């Protein structure tokens, strides 16, 4: 089990940005499912707790949970909802990285979600059509972020062809236009909030792509906040902690200095061997034990 989580962590750290966000979305889905299952075993309803991480349409409720404007982008309640969003995120995320950077992908994921969330709340609080639903409606899912990435890619390379099952080769601009057009048609359907959020995400993707054409990355402030947040958590995790001296029990033997030096030298030679193998044959050539040894050595 330890090797499984070690390999999972290393795969996440070495993966490209789309895969990292897929890992985060799947991880949140699993944790949410386990939490709801645990409460169900005790005949408890965890819906109100889950609602704290979904984006409410009612602004007054939103003011009590402003963090939901971020957390809703990673929440999914159904496996098919998660599956389709992650497939689109993977496919168009890979295309996005052909033309933009991974740093831009990270910023645009959040920008698309923010634009989708704001447009969703704006529509539900302005238009009378939603006056009855505004108090009980919540938004969740990565769809707005996915559509932002799709539209940004299509604006950057509109005539780039992709092959779709049953449809053959289609230009990116037609795929993006079809998705936006479908959301416009379904804006008053049963999932009105989701389609409105998609349109917000599309506007975020268009805003980003047009800005990049002028040499301006509008996601810079988002990445700046992310960097500062990561630095803050890193500082807390690396801050030296005062440890109380532990009482040591000495038996009738004591390790000799040359024994310690011999073990240290053997350990160093082992790591050098693994690094040589990694350099010549790549990470995939390492055995499970070698990966674990390399990971343990990196923590020392």
N, C-alpha and C positions, 0 to 999 in steps of 0.2 A: 504493500500500500504506500509505503514511503517513497519507493521508486516511481510509482505512478504519479504522485503529486509533484515529485521533483521533475519528471519528464514533462508534465503538464505546464509547470511554471517555466521551464526552459523553452518549450515550444511557444508559449505566449510571448516571452521576452524576445525571441528570435523571429517571430512572425511579423508580417507586414501589417500596416495599420488596419486595413479592413478585417483581417483575421482577429486582431486584438479586440475590435469592437464586437465582433461576432462572439468571441469568448465572453465578453462582459454581458452581452444580452442573454446568452444561454445560461450563464452563471446566475444572473438575477432571476431568470425564469425558474431554474431549479430550486433556488433558495425560497422563492415565493411559494412554489408548489409544496415543498417540504413543510414550510410554516403553516400553510392552510391545512395540510393533511394532519399535522400534529394537533392543531386546534380542533379539527373535526373528530379526532379520536376521543376528545374530552367533551364532545357535543357543544363546542364553542364556535362562534361565528367571527372569523377574522376579517370580514369584509371592510369594516370601518377602519381597521389598521392599514389594510392595503390601500384604501382610499387616500390615505395621507400621502401616498407616493404617486397618485394619479392626478392629472391636472383638472381642477374643477372649472366649469364654465362660469360659475357665479363669482364675480370679482371679490365680494366680501369674504367668501370662503377661501379664495386664493390668498388673501392677505394673511390668513392664519397658517398657510402652508406654502410660502413662496418657493421653497426648494423643489416643489412638484413640477415647476417649469423645466427643471433639469431631469429629475428622476423619471418623469413620465416617458422620456425617450427610450428607456431601457425596460419598460414594463410590458409584458404580454400575458394574457390570461389563457390563451388557447394555443395548442401546439402548432396548428396549421397557420395561425396568424404569425407566430414566431418563425416558422419554416419559410414561408413565402418572403417575409421581410429579410431574413438572413440570406436567402438565395439571391434576391435582388441586390442586397448590399454587397455580396461577394462578387457577382458578375460585374456590376457597374463600378464597384470599388476598384477592381483590377483595371478596367478601362480608364477610370479617372487617373490612376497612377501612371498611365502612359503619357499623360499630358500635364499633370500637376504633381506637386510633391506630397509626401505623406503628412507633412506638417499642415498643409492646406486641407487635406482630407479630414484630419482631426478637427480643425477649426470649423470647416463647413458642416460637419455632422451636427455640431452644436448650434451653428447659425441656422441651419435648416429647421432644427427642432424648435429653436426660439421663435423664428418667424411663423412656423406653423402653430405654435401655442398661442402667440399673441393674436394672430388672425382669427383663430378659433374663439377666443374669449371676446374679441371685438365684435364678431358677427352675432354671437349669442346674446350679447348685452345691448346691441343696437337695434337689430331687426325684430319687429313684433312677431314674426313667424316663430321665433324661438322663445317667446316670453314665458311659456309654460314649462319648457324643457330646461331652461337655464339653471334652475335650482337643483336638478337631479342628474345633470349630465357631467361626465368625466371623460377625459381624453387619455389614451395610452397607446404606446407603440412607437416603433422607429420609422414609420412610413414617411413622415415629413422630412426626416433627415435623409432617407433613401432617395426621395424624389429630388431633393436639393442636389445631391450628387449626380443623379441621372441628368437633370436639366443642365447643370454646369458642364458636364461632359459633352452633351449634345450641342450646346452653344459653342464650345471650343472646337469641336470637330463634327459639324452637322452632317457631313456626307460620309462619315465613317460607317462602314457596313458591318452589321453583326448578323449571325445566322440564328434564327429562331425556329424551333420545332413547328412543323406544319406551315410555316410562313416563308421559309427560305431566308435569303439575304435582304435585310431591311436597313435603311439609313437611320442613324441615331435620331435625327431630327423628327422623323415620322413616329418613332417610338415615344419620344418625349411629348410630341403634340397629341398623340392618341391618349396618353396617360392623363395629361392636363385636361383634354376635352372630355374624357370620361368623368373626371372629378367635377367639372362644371355642370355636366348633365345630372349628376347624382347629388348635387349640393343640398337638395331638400329631401333626400331619401332617408331611410331608417338610420343609416350611418352618416348623417349629415356632418357631424363634427369631424369625423375622420377625413372626409373629402375636402372640407374647408381647410383643415390642417395641411393636407397634401398641397393645396394651392399656395398656402403660405410657404411651405418648403420649396416649391417650384420658384416662387418669387425670390426666396433667399439664394437659390442656385443661380438664377438669372443675374441677380445683383452681384454675386461673387464673380461670375464669368465676365460680365461687362467691366467690372473693376479691374480684373486681371489683364484684360485687353489694353487697359490704360496704364498698366504697370503698378496698380495699387491693390494690395491684398486686404480686403475688408475684414478678414478673419484674424488679423494680427493681434487685436486687443484680446480676443478670446484665447489665443495661444499664449499670450503674455500672462493672463490670469491663471491658465493651467500650469504654466512653468513655475510661477510663484507659489502656487498651491503645492505642487510636487516638491519644490525646494523646502517649503515649510515642513511638510511631513518627513522629508529626508533628514532635516535638521533635528527633529524630535527623535527620530529613530536612531540616529547616530550619536546623539548627545551622550557623553560619558556619564554613567550612573555610579554613584558611590555604593560599593558593595561591602557588606560586613565581612570581616575575615572569618573564614570557616575553620572550625576546629579540626585539625588533622589528627588522625590516629596512626601512630607509627608502630609497626610490628618489629619483629626481630631481624628484618632485612631492610636495606635501603638501596635505592637504585644508584648505581655507580654513574659517574659523569660520562665515562666512555660508553656505557650502555645507552644513555640518552642521546649522545652524539651519533652513535651508530644508527639508532632508529631514525633520527632526524635526517641523516644523510640518505638512508634507504628511501625515506618518504620523498625527499627532494628528487632523487633519481627516478622514482616512479612517476612523479608529475612531469618531469622533463621528457620522459618517454611518451607519455600521453599527449603532451603538447606537440612533439615531433610527429606523432601519428595523426593528430588533428590537422596539422599544417600540410601533410602530404596527401591524406586520403579524405579529409573532411569530417564533419561532426558525425555523420551517419555511420562511419566505420568504427566508432567507439562502442565497446561493450557496455552493458548496463552498469557494471562495477566501475569501469573507467569513467563513465559519465558522473557517477556518484562521487568518485574520488576527486574529479575535477571541480565539481560543484562544492564539495566540502572544503577544498583548498582555497576556493575563491572567497569563502567566508572568514578565513583566518587572517 
